[in-house]
Amino acid sequence: MKRITCFIPFQDAAQVKATVESLKKEQEVAEIYLLKTEGAADEDVPGCRFIETPSLKCTDAMRKIAAASDTEYTLIYTKTTELSFVLFAVERFLTLAEDSNAAMIYADHFNEVGGVRSEAPVIDYQMGSLRDDFDFGGLLIYKTSALKEAVSRMDVDYKFAALYDLRLKVSQKGIIEHINEYLYYEVETDNRKSGEKIFDYVDPKNRAVQIEMEQACTAHLKEVGGFLEPKFKHIEFSDDSFEYEASVVIPCKNRVRTIGDAIQSALNQKTTFKYNVIVVDDNSEDGTVDVIKKFVGDPKLVYVAQDKSYHAIGGNWNVALHHPKCGKFAIQLDSDDVYFDENTVQKFVDAFYEQNCAMVVGTYRMTNFKMETIPPGIIDHKEWTPDNGRNNALRINGLGAPRGFYVPMLRTINFPTTKYGEDYAVGLRVCREYQIGRIYDVVYNCRRWDDNSDANCDVVKMNMNNLYKDRIRTWELKARIAMNKK
C-alpha cells in the first residue's frame, strides 16, 4: 500500500527532473504534485500533477496540499534544488513516524555544494523552537491527519508565514520528531558564512515577512498559554547607594586589536552625571592586558583581572554588576565595538528615566573592521513594540544592541555563566516582568570581522548555539505559561 503523497516546488521540468525520478523509485510514494507559481514554465512532467498557488509559503498552498493529500503521510520539499534519498530512507521515515506517533518528522541529511558532499546534522525540536528560521532541512514529512487538522484551524491568509504557521499549529497537538540519521541528499545554495546569515531577520527588506511571522507566533503563544499582555511592573529608581550613576561594562578576552578602541570610546563619553568604565579581562594571553593598563591612569577606569576559574562572558558581566564601583545603570560595550559618538551613555540614562524601564536597547550600525558601513546597515529592531515586544522576543534570536540595565534589578537575576546567548537569556527574563525601553537613534557601531565569535561557525558550533537558545526559550515559555496560570 502506497502511504505517502509528495509536494515539491516547480520552476521548470529540468529543475524537478532528478527529484521526480528519485521519488518515483520509492515504492511508498503514491502521487507527486508539483507546486506551480506564477512565472513557472508551462510544461508537462510525466507522472506528476500540478497545483497552482502564489507561493509555497502562502496559506493557499497549505490548503491545497491538505485537500489533495489522501494518503497516511504527506511529504513537502521546501527547496527547488535536487532531492535524492539514501537507500530505504523513505521506509525509515515512515517507520519511525509510526513508531513515535509523530505529527511531523524530519532528519539529518547531506548537503552538496559545488559537487562536494558534507554532513548536515540538525537539532531536536522543542517547546522553545519558535524561530521561524529553524533548520529542519528541506524535507518535511507530516502525518496527513495532523496536517489537515492544523490547516483547518488556519484563519489568517499569509503570503509568507504559512509553513511556519503550519508547523506551530501541528506542534500544539502533536509531536515533531527528529531522526538523527542521515537519510537524504540536497543541494545547498546559500553558501554565506554563519556571521552573514544571522542578521537576515532584521534586514529592512524582510520587514513584511517579519510582520507575518510575528503574527503567527503571537497567535501560537495565545494558543499554548504563553502570551503576555502589555502590563509591566513599575520601576522606582530610588536607590541612592550608588557612587556612580552609570557604568560602561566591557568584558574581554584576547582582543588586543580592538580593546583600545572600545575603552577610548567609553572614556570619551560626555555626561551630566558621574560615570565609570569597568573592564573585566578574562585571562587574556595576546597582549590585551598591556593595552588595558595604558588606560589605568584614567580615574574613570576600573580594571578587573579575573581568576583562573571559569567565567565566560556572563560570568564577567556578573563580576562587574556586583563590583562596589558599579553604577546604578550598567551599559554594555563589547570589546570589539565602539559607541557611535560621545552621547551614548547620556542617552541611555535619560531613556531609563523617561520610559520607566528596567532595560534599554539601542540601535546599532553594522560596520567592517575599518568602521565602514556594511549590509544590512542600521539595525533598529523596530519589531520591538511596547505592546508585543516581549512576545515577539521568543521568536527572534536576539534583542539588539547596545543593552543597558538597571543594576538593582539585574542583581536579582544575574547572567548565566555562558559565552553565547547570555544577553538574550537576560533580556527574555527581564521582559517577562518589566518593560524594555528603546532608543531608535544610532548609538553603537557593531564591528563585524573574522574574530567575532559567530563570524564563521561550523555546523556543529551553530547547532550547539541554536540548541542553547531554543532551551532558553523553552525555559522562558514554561515560566510564562506557569505565570499565566497563577
C-alpha positions, 0 to 999 in steps of 0.5 A: 500500500502506497502511504505517502503523497509528495509536494515539491516546488516547480520552476521548470521540468529540468529543475524537478527532473532528478527529484521526480525520478528519485521519488518515483523509485520509492515504492511508498510514494503514491502521487507527486504534485508539483507546486506551480507559481506564477512565472513557472514554465508551462510544461508537462512532467510525466507522472506528476500533477500540478497545483497552482498557488502564489507561493509555497509559503502562502496559506493557499498552498497549505490548503491545497496540499491538505485537500489533495493529500489522501494518503497516511503521510504527506511529504513537502520539499521546501527547496527547488534544488535536487532531492535524492534519498539514501537507500530505504530512507523513505521506509525509515521515515515512515517507520519511525513516524509510526513508531513515535506517533509523530505529527511531523518528522524530519532528519539529518541529511547531506548537503552538496555544494559545488559537487562536494558532499558534507554532513548536515546534522540538525537539532531536536525540536522543542517547546522553545523552537519558535524561530521561524528560521529553524533548520529542519532541512528541506524535507518535511514529512507530516502525518496527513491527519495532523496536517489537515487538522492544523490547516483547518484551524488556519484563519489568517491568509499569509503570503509568507508565514504559512509553513511556519504557521503550519508547523506551530499549529501541528506542534500544539497537538502533536509531536515533531520528531527528529531522526538523527540519521542521515537519510537524504541528499540536497543541494545547498545554495546559500553558501554565506558564512554563519556571521552573514546569515544571522542578521537576515531577520532584521534586514529592512527588506524582510520587514513584511515577512517579519510582520507575518511571522510575528503574527503567527507566533503571537497567535501560537503563544495565545494558543499554548498559554504563553502570551503576555499582555502589555502590563509591566511592573513599575520601576522606582529608581530610588536607590541612592547607594550608588557612587556612580550613576552609570557604568560602561561594562566591557568584558574581554578576552584576547582582543588586543586589536580592538580593546583600545578602541572600545575603552577610548570610546567609553572614556570619551563619553560626555555626561551630566552625571558621574560615570565609570568604565569597568573592564573585566579581562578574562585571562587574556594571553595576546597582549590585551592586558598591556593595552588595558593598563595604558588606560589605568591612569584614567580615574574613570577606569576600573580594571578587573583581572579575573581568576583562573576559574571559569567565567565566560562572558556572563560570568564577567558581566556578573563580576562587574554588576556586583563590583562596589564601583558599579553604577546604578545603570550598567551599559554594555560595550563589547570589546570589539565595538565602539559607541557611535559618538560621545552621547551614548551613555547620556542617552541611555540614562535619560531613556531609563528615566523617561520610559520607566524601564528596567532595560534599554536597547539601542540601535546599532550600525553594522560596520567592517573592521575599518568602521565602514558601513556594511549590509544590512546597515542600521539595525533598529529592531523596530519589531520591538513594540511596547505592546508585543515586544516581549512576545515577539522576543521568543521568536527572534534570536536576539534583542539588539544592541547596545543593552543597558540595565538597571543594576538593582534589578539585574542583581536579582537575576544575574547572567548565566555563566555562558559565552553565547546567548547570555544577553538574550537569556537576560533580556527574555527574563527581564521582559517577562516582568518589566518593560524594555525601553528603546532608543531608535537613534544610532548609538553603537557601531557593531564591528563585524570581522573574522574574530567575532565569535559567530563570524564563521561557525561550523555546523556543529558550533551553530547547532550547539548555539541554536540548541542553547537558545531554543532551551532558553526559550523553552525555559522562558515559555514554561515560566510564562505559561506557569505565570499565566496560570497563577 
